[in-house]
């Protein structure tokens, strides 16, 4: 039996538009302090920058510590402890009344 061959359609010679570039990366892992929070706690620029520095510092040290914990006890226990610590900080941020507490909870 003879099968008919189907040929592919001719390729277009028109130039394609260039691909869209990816969005630029964010300069820090956490967003800066939102304005309503800084207004409610009467934070100045120095307090906000201190909180942002504490956030980045805490993220770096927690990743180093979590790597050691995951190597020793496994990822399940390591991430479980991390979630417990983060939930305590999240709960505590509702009770802060000054810049020191805010910086401590962001760390």
N, C-alpha and C positions, 0 to 999 in steps of 0.2 A: 504494500500500500504506500502511496506517495503522500507525504505530509507537506503542506504548504508552509513555507518559511515566512515569518513575519519580520520585517526589518524595523529597526528602531527609528523613531523620528529624527530628522537631522538636528544636530546640535546648534544652538543659537550662538552667533558670533558677537552679539551685543555685549558690551562690558557690564559686569555686575557692579552694583554699588559696594563700597567698602563696608566691612562689618562694623557694627557699632562697638565702640570700646567699652570695657567693663567699667562700672562706677569706681571712683577712687576709694581706697581703703580708709576707714575711720582712723584718726590719729591716736585714739585711746580706746581700751576695751569697754569702758562704761560711759554712758552719756554724761554730760556735765549736769550739775545740780539744777533742777527745774526752778524757775522763778517763783512760783507760789510757795515752795518750801522755804526758800531763802527769805521771802517776805514775812512768813509766819514766825520764823525764829529770829528775826532781826539780824541776819548774817550779813557781814560786809564782804568785800572782795577777797580779803585775806582769809577769812573763814572758809569761803567757797573753794579757794585754791588749795587750802589745807585739806579740805575734805576730798577733793579730787586727787591730790597726791596720796592721801591715805588709801583711797580706793585702788589706785594702781599698785601701790606698795603691797597692800593686802592680797591683791590678785597674784602678784609675782610670788610672794612667799607661800601662799596657799597652794599654788601649782607645784612648787618644789616639795612642800610637805606632803601633798597628796600623792606625788610620784613615789616617795619613799613608803608611804602607807600602803599604796596599791602593790608595790613590790613585796612588802612583808606580809600583808594580810589578804590581798586580793582586791579587785576593783569593787566588788559588791559591798564589802565592809567599809572600804575607803570612801566610797560615794555616799553610803548610808550615814557615816559620821559627818561628812561634809554637809549633807542636807539637814541634819540635826543642828549643826552649828549655825548654818545660814537661816534656819527657821527661827532660832532664838534671836538673831540680829534683826530679822524682819519684824518679829513681834516687839522687840525692844524699841524700834524706831518710832512706834506710836506713842511712847511715853517720854520722849526727849523734850527738853524745854530750853536747851542752850546749845551753843556751838560745840562745846566739848563732847556732849553726848552724841551730837550729829556726826562728828568726825569719828568717834569710837564705833558707831554703828555702821558707818560707811567702810571702815577698815575690815 
